[in-house]
């Protein structure tokens, strides 16, 4: 299987700030890659380089067989892009927005109109086709923006945090739409802050920190890197928190973390159910009261904290510059 997207040592600087610091990855044709990480890690900058909106300061990249610098003009006809903020004209109707995109792709008036109607049906927007976009909900705006990225039926799609700001129902509906596109054979590069979104949509994931790829693999492979599962305990008495931690530290192999403000102990485990039984037994034998106990898989914060040693925070320099 050939690669639809390749990035080799990409570098991008904004003054003294380095947004991309040797970023490398590839996306096989017909698959989905998620660039996962917090605001500020370089995800949006990477997308803008790969879609020819920014020129890299170092490295090289190809998309759909085109070099992003040398073949930028030819490449733009082969890709679709949906950014963090819906790129729609509020003073046009949904149909007019899509027809305008079609004309920009030189589809011709008749074909642009037909394609707009096809996509409005596909994205469940036909009933709102002749309404001004300024009256659309957030979910409808994201769908019309995604539809715009598909007007020219591109083989490669870039979706930059497509569900940011949506409520859970609208997010789930958009996930279903994206899944349908992938099932149809599209190659997709997705940026996201949500582990759940990556797990739902991506074949593989690249975790980015400070413009570099620090981990890659499937969702399960990444979770395994940070311990697989967590046992979370909430103690009944703050005075017993440290004693409980010491007891578990003597009898368990793995990371044990306390959160004094919430009276919690968080234990990384391999065999989840068996470890939970063992932990509760050891604490009960010591007469330590547990108010609540449960198991869960790691979240994005868990993965990021383990891989980088710090909480996810910050803002992409490109976004900061664009919103000033």
C-alpha positions in Angstrom: 0.0 0.0 0.0 1.5 3.3 -1.1 1.6 6.4 1.2 -0.9 9.2 0.4 0.9 11.6 2.8 4.6 11.7 3.9 6.3 14.2 6.1 10.0 14.0 6.6 11.7 16.2 9.2 9.3 19.1 8.9 10.5 22.3 10.5 8.5 25.6 10.9 9.4 28.6 13.0 7.6 31.8 13.9 10.3 34.2 15.0 11.9 32.6 18.1 9.1 30.0 18.5 9.5 26.6 16.8 6.1 25.1 15.9 7.5 22.0 14.1 10.8 20.6 15.1 11.6 17.7 12.7 8.1 16.2 12.5 8.0 12.9 10.5 5.1 10.5 9.7 3.3 8.8 6.9 -0.3 7.9 6.0 -1.0 4.9 3.8 -3.6 5.4 1.1 -7.1 4.7 2.3 -6.4 5.0 6.0 -6.9 7.5 8.8 -4.0 9.0 10.8 -4.8 11.2 13.9 -2.3 13.8 15.0 -3.0 13.8 18.7 -2.0 16.4 21.2 -2.9 19.6 23.1 -3.2 23.1 21.7 0.3 24.4 21.0 1.9 21.1 20.0 2.0 22.0 16.3 -0.9 20.0 14.9 -2.5 23.0 13.0 0.9 24.2 11.7 1.5 20.7 10.3 -1.9 20.7 8.5 -1.2 24.1 7.1 2.2 23.0 5.7 0.7 19.9 4.2 -2.1 21.8 2.5 0.3 24.4 1.1 -0.9 27.3 3.3 2.5 27.5 4.9 6.0 27.0 3.5 8.2 24.8 5.8 11.5 26.1 6.9 13.0 22.6 6.7 12.2 19.1 5.7 9.9 17.9 2.9 6.5 16.5 2.4 4.4 15.0 -0.3 0.6 14.6 -0.5 -1.2 12.7 -3.2 2.1 12.3 -5.1 2.8 16.1 -5.1 5.6 17.9 -3.3 3.9 20.5 -1.0 6.4 23.2 -2.1 7.3 22.5 -5.7 3.8 21.2 -6.8 1.7 23.4 -4.5 -0.6 24.6 -7.3 -1.3 21.1 -8.6 -1.7 19.7 -5.1 -4.5 22.1 -4.2 -6.9 20.4 -6.7 -6.3 17.0 -5.0 -7.1 17.8 -1.4 -9.9 18.9 0.8 -9.5 20.9 4.1 -11.8 21.6 7.0 -10.2 23.8 9.6 -10.9 24.5 13.2 -13.2 27.3 12.3 -15.9 26.8 9.7 -14.9 28.6 6.5 -18.3 29.6 5.4 -19.9 32.8 4.3 -22.7 33.6 6.8 -24.5 35.8 4.3 -24.9 33.1 1.7 -27.2 30.1 1.9 -25.8 26.6 2.4 -26.4 25.8 -1.3 -24.7 29.0 -2.4 -21.7 28.3 -0.2 -21.1 24.9 -1.8 -21.8 26.2 -5.3 -19.2 28.9 -4.8 -16.6 26.3 -3.8 -17.5 24.3 -6.9 -16.9 27.3 -9.1 -13.5 28.0 -7.4 -12.6 24.4 -8.3 -13.6 25.2 -11.9 -16.4 22.7 -12.0 -18.7 25.0 -14.0 -22.0 26.4 -12.8 -24.2 23.4 -13.7 -21.8 20.8 -12.2 -21.2 23.0 -9.1 -24.9 23.3 -8.5 -25.5 19.6 -8.9 -22.6 18.7 -6.6 -23.9 21.1 -4.0 -27.3 19.4 -3.9 -25.6 16.0 -3.7 -23.6 17.0 -0.7 -26.5 18.8 1.1 -28.4 15.5 0.9 -25.4 13.5 2.1 -24.9 15.7 5.1 -28.6 15.9 6.0 -28.7 19.6 5.2 -31.2 19.6 2.2 -34.0 21.1 4.3 -31.7 24.0 5.2 -30.1 24.4 1.7 -31.8 27.7 1.0 -31.4 29.2 4.5 -28.6 31.7 5.3 -25.7 30.0 7.1 -25.8 32.6 9.8 -28.9 30.9 11.1 -27.2 27.5 11.2 -26.4 25.7 14.5 -22.7 24.9 15.3 -23.2 21.3 14.2 -24.7 22.4 10.9 -21.9 24.8 10.3 -19.3 22.1 10.8 -21.2 19.8 8.4 -21.5 22.5 5.7 -17.8 23.2 6.1 -16.9 19.5 5.7 -19.2 19.3 2.7 -17.2 22.2 1.2 -14.0 20.2 1.6 -15.6 17.4 -0.5 -17.0 19.4 -3.4 -14.1 18.4 -5.7 -14.2 14.8 -4.5 -10.5 14.9 -3.4 -8.7 11.7 -2.6 -7.0 13.2 0.5 -8.8 15.1 3.3 -7.4 17.1 6.2 -9.7 17.8 9.2 -8.2 20.1 11.8 -10.1 19.5 15.1 -13.4 19.0 13.3 -15.6 18.6 16.4 -14.1 21.3 18.7 -16.9 23.2 20.3 -19.7 20.8 19.4 -22.1 19.3 21.9 -21.9 15.4 22.3 -24.8 14.7 20.0 -23.4 16.9 17.2 -20.0 15.4 17.7 -21.3 11.9 17.4 -23.2 12.8 14.2 -20.1 14.2 12.6 -18.1 11.2 13.6 -20.7 9.0 11.7 -20.3 11.3 8.6 -16.5 11.1 8.7 -16.6 7.3 9.1 -18.8 7.1 6.0 -16.1 9.0 4.1 -13.4 6.7 5.2 -15.4 3.7 4.3 -15.7 5.1 0.8 -11.8 5.0 0.4 -10.7 8.5 1.4 -7.4 9.0 3.0 -7.7 11.2 6.1 -5.4 13.1 8.3 -7.2 14.2 11.4 -6.0 16.5 14.3 -7.7 16.2 17.6 -7.4 16.7 21.3 -9.8 14.0 22.1 -8.7 10.4 22.7 -12.2 9.2 22.2 -12.3 10.8 18.7 -9.0 9.3 17.7 -10.2 5.9 19.0 -13.4 6.1 17.0 -11.9 7.3 13.7 -8.2 6.6 13.4 -6.3 3.5 12.2 -3.1 4.9 13.7 -2.1 7.8 15.9 0.9 10.1 16.2 1.3 11.9 19.5 2.9 15.3 19.1 4.7 17.4 21.7 6.5 20.7 21.0 6.5 20.0 17.2 7.9 16.5 17.5 6.4 13.0 17.2 6.9 11.4 20.6 4.9 8.3 20.2 3.0 6.4 17.5 0.7 3.4 17.1 -2.9 2.3 17.5 -5.0 3.6 20.4 -4.5 0.3 22.3 -0.7 0.4 21.7 -0.5 4.0 23.1 -2.7 3.1 26.1 -0.4 0.1 26.8 2.6 2.4 26.9 1.0 4.3 29.9 0.0 1.2 31.8 -3.0 -0.2 30.1 -5.6 0.4 32.9 -6.0 2.5 36.0 -7.4 1.6 39.3 -8.9 4.8 41.0 -9.5 4.8 44.7 -11.2 7.5 46.8 -10.4 7.2 50.4 -12.9 7.8 53.2 -10.4 9.5 55.5 -7.6 11.9 54.5 -5.5 10.7 57.4 -5.3 7.2 55.8 -4.3 8.4 52.3 -0.5 8.1 52.8 -0.8 4.8 54.8 -2.8 3.4 51.9 -0.2 4.5 49.4 2.6 2.9 51.4 0.8 -0.4 51.6 0.1 -0.5 47.9 3.7 0.6 47.1 5.0 -2.4 49.0 2.8 -5.0 47.3 2.3 -3.7 43.7 4.6 -3.1 40.8 3.6 0.0 38.8 3.1 3.7 39.1 1.1 4.9 42.2 0.0 8.5 42.3 -2.0 10.3 45.1 -4.3 13.3 44.6 -4.6 14.7 48.1 -7.2 17.3 47.3 -9.7 14.6 46.1 -8.4 11.9 48.5 -7.6 9.8 45.5 -5.0 7.1 44.8 -4.4 6.2 41.1 -2.6 3.0 40.4 -1.3 1.8 37.0 -2.0 -1.9 36.5 -1.6 -4.6 33.9 -4.3 -7.1 34.9 -7.1 -4.8 35.7 -9.8 -6.9 37.4 -7.4 -9.1 39.3 -5.4 -6.0 40.4 -8.5 -4.3 41.6 -9.5 -7.3 43.7 -5.9 -7.5 45.2 -5.8 -3.8 46.0 -9.2 -3.8 47.8 -8.2 -6.9 49.7 -4.9 -5.4 50.9 -6.6 -2.2 52.1 -9.4 -4.1 53.8 -6.9 -6.3 55.6 -5.2 -3.1 56.9 -8.6 -1.7 58.1 -8.4 1.2 55.6 -11.8 2.4 54.4 -12.4 3.0 50.7 -15.3 5.3 49.7 -15.2 4.5 46.0 -13.2 2.3 43.6 -13.2 1.8 39.9 -11.2 1.0 36.8 -10.8 2.9 33.6 -8.6 3.1 30.5 -6.1 6.0 30.1 -7.4 9.3 28.7 -5.5 11.7 26.5 -4.3 13.5 29.6 -2.9 10.3 31.0 -1.1 9.4 27.8 0.3 12.9 27.4 1.3 13.3 31.0 3.1 10.0 31.0 4.9 10.6 27.7 5.9 14.2 28.4 5.9 14.6 32.1 3.6 17.6 32.0 0.0 18.5 31.6 -1.3 19.4 28.1 -1.5 23.2 27.7 -0.7 26.1 25.4 -1.8 27.4 22.1 -0.5 26.9 18.6 1.5 29.9 17.5 -0.2 29.9 14.1 -3.6 30.1 15.8 -2.5 32.8 18.1 -1.2 34.9 15.2 -4.3 34.3 13.2 -6.6 35.4 16.0 -4.8 38.6 17.1 
